[in-house]
Amino acid sequence: MTVLEHAVEHPGHHHADKPVAVAVITPSGFYPDADDYNRSHRDEIVAHVLERAKVKLELTNTADWVAEVENRPIDPSKTFGENGLHGIVEIEWHKPEGGGGASGSL
């Protein structure tokens, strides 16, 4: 049984050592790729997965990037478990969105 099949068949079923299916989505592409997930564990530090994505996608200047899951910021220095992440996890990793833009009236 794959990680994805287990997550579908056993929603809400949690174990500290249960695998996590992780995808990293960046402006430059997907890790591991657009059709797959990386197998991690809840006790793995998120930054380790982001570093593997950085190397594979040949990303530079990511020091100020932010990581979010379902529009919620996560702390890459913590584990998946400490961030409350389990099952299928899609991390959006990108530069922080700044203010700017046009004012609303003319």
N, C-alpha and C positions, 0 to 999 in steps of 0.2 A: 504494500500500500504506500502510495506517495504521500508527502507532507500535505499536498493540496487535497487529496482524497480523504485523508484523516480529518483535516479541518472541516470539510463539508459534512462528513458522516458523524462527527462528534463535536458539534458547536458548543462552546462554553466548557469543554473538557480541558482542564489545565494541569500541567505538571511542571515543576521547576526546570526539569531537564528536557522538556518537550521541544522538538525542533520548531524553528520559525522559518517560514518561507519569505525571503526578503528580495525585493527589487529596489534598485536605486534609479530614480528618474532625474536626469540633469538636462540642462539646455543643450548639451553636446551628445546626448544619447542615453541608452539604458544599460544597466548592469544587473545581471550578467549579460542579458540581451533582451530584445523586445518580447520574446516568447517564452521566457523562463524565469525561474526564481533561484536564488542562492540559498542553500540550506545552512542555517545558523542555529544557535541555541540561545535560550533566554538569558543565560549567564555570559554571553559574549558582549563585549563592549561595542557599541554602535560604530564608533570611530574606526574600528578595525575593518568593518565592511566598507565604510566610506573610503578608506585608504585603498582597498582593493579596487573599488570603482574608479578612483582617481588614476591609478596606474593603468588599468585596462583601457580607460577612455582617454588617456593621455591629457588629463586636466592639469592646468597650472593656476596659480593664484587663487586657491580655494580657502585661504585662511579666514576670510570674512564671510564665507558662505553659511547659510542657515539650513537646518534639516527640519522638515515638517512631515507629519503623518496625519492625513485627513485635516489639513489646515491647522494643525496643532503643533507648535514648536516642540521639539524633543532635544534632549541634552546628549550630544554624541559621546561625551566622556562617561556616560552611564551605560549600563547594560540594557538589553532589550527589556528584560524583566523590570528593572528599576524605572524604565520609561513607561511601563504598563503596556508593553507591546507583546502580542502573541498571535499565533495563527499565521495569516497571510499579511505581510507588512510591505507597503509601498512607500518608500521614503522619497520625498521630493527634496532635492538638494540643489541650492542655487544661491546667487547673490541676494542679499536682503533687498526687499522692495523699498525704494525711497519715496519721499514725498514728491514734490514737484508737480508737474502737470499744469493744465490751464485752470484759471479761476473760473468759477461757475457763471459769472455775469459779465456783460460788456458795458 
